[in-house]
Structures are given as C-alpha cells and as structure tokens.
Amino acid sequence: MPGQPASLPSTISQVARAAEDGGVDQFTVMDHWFQMETAGDPAQPMLEAFSTLAFVAAQTSRMRLAPLVAGVTYRHPALLAKTVTTLDVLSAGRAVLGIGAAWYEREHHALGVPYPALAERFERLEEAVQIALQMFGDDNGPYEGRHYSPAETLNSPPAVSSPHPPIMIGGKGERKTLRLAAQYAQIVNLTASDPDEVAHLLEVLRGHCDTVGTDYDAIEKQVMCGPRSPDDETFWPTMQRLSDLGIDLVVFGVRPNHQLESVEALVADVVPRLADL
C-alpha cells in the first residue's frame, strides 16, 4: 500500500467495508515486516499483520480474518496463539491462525530475528501448531518440544470460536507442508492457481490424509487467483474447473494504488458469479 501513513487507515477501512458489503467471506493480509521484493521496494509501507487485522475487525462484523500466512519464526508460538485468541475474542469468533514456515530471509536479518535452516523451520512449524492447539483447549500444562517448551499454556480469556480458531496452513510443499495440513489444518491454502497443479496438490493432500487418518473432505481448500483477469477468456473456465476440483474459496489480491476500485470491481462483477459456482 504505497502512500503516506496518514492515508492507510481510511484506505483499509474502505476496502474492508466494501469487501464485506459485497459478499467477500475472508479478509487476509500478508505477514511481513518489509514489502516483498517481488511486489515493490522493501522500503514501501508494510503494516504489522495482527494490528491491521484487529483494526479491520472493528470495521466489520462478518468476514473471517487471517494472516496469509504468519511466519513461524516471527513470534514465539505461545504468544502467537495468545494474539490469535485475542483477535478471535474481539472479532466475535472470526479469527483464523494462518501459519507457514516463513521464507523472507532479508527481513529476518534486518530486524535481528533468527532465521533457521528450512528443516528446522518446519520442525518449529509443527511444534507451533501443537502449542496453539493446546492453548486453544483446556490443557494449561507444559508443552515439551525440541524447540519450544512453555511451562504453562494458560490462555485466558479463551477463544470464542468452536472448537477453536481454524488453523490454516499455506504452501504447496508436497512432503512436509501438505502433510502438516492433512494432520492439523482445517483450512489449506495451496498458494497456487493453475488447475492442473491444483489437481495434483489435492491428490497429494488426499494421500497424506489417508496416511495420517484424517478426513480430506473436512478440510477447506483455498487457492490464490493468480495473474488472470476476469476479462481474460480463460478466467471463468478456470474458476469452473477449480470448483469442480473441490476448491471452496479463491483469494484475490487488490491492485496497488487502486485498492478500493479493484475491490468494488470484484464485488460487482466476480463475487456473485463465483458464489454461484
């Protein structure tokens, strides 16, 4: 969101209200400290994710609110679970714990946050999810892991979502990410949009579900819209195929410097027809 800081609250508020009024079901922000280099200058404004979601919670009443997704290295997992619980309480049960293994090395080094090797980040990801589930439940006792060992998983007030804020795991790593999604997640965002790739990833997810003994059909499946425009002749055939594959929700991005206009166009021209699928 390039621009002066003073304009950011009104822009976010207008975008969130237009999205909710237009039938959008989920409002997400990325969890980064610097703008991604693929999207712009790292020095461009980047708001902290959960502060932004709390602000949006006060502007809305229906949409689900989530980071897409929180990096496991950015916060101690017990603190992350506390933060998500607070968002859930203040939003009347609309919070989602979106979480992934983290990847943006520059911002870690820049702000002095440890950036372990990939294998360790995935170990930490699984422990973070286990800690969150314990804190979302009734067990206030210790958790003993390889990387984290909180002595008390006390979390008061508890979340109001039942049975707990959904866990969303984002990514498309076939061996680890989708295995963790199969074992722990209520929502998976495949960070993909090509139907052939999505079909393959869903089969991998189904295989992991069979292996760990979880219900594939119970997991909400999301994709990113990708670069396609609704004016592209391939857009609606792609959406139809994604629906046929069992995709439940498509995530759209807003256009830099035209956030409100792009949301207004989506809710006018895309959301109603997409809902029909």
ChimeraX attribute file (.defattr): number of C-alpha atoms within 10 A of each C-alpha:
attribute: neighborCount
match mode: 1-to-1
recipient: residues
	/A:1	20
	/A:2	15
	/A:3	11
	/A:4	9
	/A:5	11
	/A:6	8
	/A:7	11
	/A:8	15
	/A:9	13
	/A:10	10
	/A:11	15
	/A:12	19
	/A:13	18
	/A:14	16
	/A:15	21
	/A:16	24
	/A:17	18
	/A:18	19
	/A:19	22
	/A:20	19
	/A:21	15
	/A:22	17
	/A:23	16
	/A:24	22
	/A:25	16
	/A:26	19
	/A:27	21
	/A:28	22
	/A:29	18
	/A:30	19
	/A:31	22
	/A:32	21
	/A:33	20
	/A:34	21
	/A:35	21
	/A:36	17
	/A:37	12
	/A:38	7
	/A:39	9
	/A:40	14
	/A:41	12
	/A:42	15
	/A:43	12
	/A:44	16
	/A:45	17
	/A:46	17
	/A:47	18
	/A:48	14
	/A:49	20
	/A:50	21
	/A:51	12
	/A:52	15
	/A:53	22
	/A:54	19
	/A:55	17
	/A:56	23
	/A:57	24
	/A:58	11
	/A:59	16
	/A:60	18
	/A:61	14
	/A:62	18
	/A:63	22
	/A:64	20
	/A:65	27
	/A:66	27
	/A:67	23
	/A:68	25
	/A:69	24
	/A:70	25
	/A:71	20
	/A:72	24
	/A:73	20
	/A:74	17
	/A:75	14
	/A:76	14
	/A:77	22
	/A:78	23
	/A:79	13
	/A:80	21
	/A:81	25
	/A:82	22
	/A:83	17
	/A:84	26
	/A:85	28
	/A:86	22
	/A:87	27
	/A:88	25
	/A:89	16
	/A:90	16
	/A:91	24
	/A:92	15
	/A:93	21
	/A:94	23
	/A:95	31
	/A:96	26
	/A:97	29
	/A:98	27
	/A:99	24
	/A:100	25
	/A:101	23
	/A:102	21
	/A:103	15
	/A:104	15
	/A:105	12
	/A:106	16
	/A:107	17
	/A:108	19
	/A:109	11
	/A:110	10
	/A:111	10
	/A:112	9
	/A:113	14
	/A:114	11
	/A:115	18
	/A:116	14
	/A:117	9
	/A:118	12
	/A:119	11
	/A:120	12
	/A:121	20
	/A:122	19
	/A:123	16
	/A:124	23
	/A:125	23
	/A:126	21
	/A:127	21
	/A:128	25
	/A:129	25
	/A:130	17
	/A:131	24
	/A:132	25
	/A:133	19
	/A:134	20
	/A:135	26
	/A:136	26
	/A:137	16
	/A:138	12
	/A:139	14
	/A:140	14
	/A:141	13
	/A:142	14
	/A:143	18
	/A:144	12
	/A:145	15
	/A:146	9
	/A:147	11
	/A:148	15
	/A:149	14
	/A:150	15
	/A:151	11
	/A:152	13
	/A:153	24
	/A:154	19
	/A:155	21
	/A:156	11
	/A:157	10
	/A:158	17
	/A:159	26
	/A:160	20
	/A:161	17
	/A:162	9
	/A:163	9
	/A:164	20
	/A:165	24
	/A:166	20
	/A:167	21
	/A:168	28
	/A:169	28
	/A:170	24
	/A:171	21
	/A:172	21
	/A:173	14
	/A:174	16
	/A:175	11
	/A:176	16
	/A:177	21
	/A:178	27
	/A:179	20
	/A:180	23
	/A:181	25
	/A:182	28
	/A:183	19
	/A:184	21
	/A:185	23
	/A:186	20
	/A:187	22
	/A:188	26
	/A:189	24
	/A:190	23
	/A:191	18
	/A:192	17
	/A:193	20
	/A:194	16
	/A:195	18
	/A:196	12
	/A:197	12
	/A:198	20
	/A:199	16
	/A:200	12
	/A:201	18
	/A:202	21
	/A:203	13
	/A:204	19
	/A:205	26
	/A:206	18
	/A:207	16
	/A:208	22
	/A:209	21
	/A:210	14
	/A:211	12
	/A:212	13
	/A:213	11
	/A:214	16
	/A:215	13
	/A:216	19
	/A:217	10
	/A:218	11
	/A:219	19
	/A:220	17
	/A:221	20
	/A:222	23
	/A:223	23
	/A:224	16
	/A:225	19
	/A:226	14
	/A:227	10
	/A:228	13
	/A:229	11
	/A:230	14
	/A:231	8
	/A:232	9
	/A:233	10
	/A:234	11
	/A:235	14
	/A:236	17
	/A:237	11
	/A:238	16
	/A:239	20
	/A:240	14
	/A:241	16
	/A:242	23
	/A:243	16
	/A:244	12
	/A:245	15
	/A:246	14
	/A:247	19
	/A:248	16
	/A:249	20
	/A:250	20
	/A:251	18
	/A:252	16
	/A:253	15
	/A:254	14
	/A:255	12
	/A:256	13
	/A:257	12
	/A:258	11
	/A:259	16
	/A:260	21
	/A:261	13
	/A:262	17
	/A:263	25
	/A:264	16
	/A:265	13
	/A:266	21
	/A:267	19
	/A:268	13
	/A:269	12
	/A:270	14
	/A:271	18
	/A:272	14
	/A:273	11
	/A:274	15
	/A:275	11
	/A:276	6
	/A:277	12
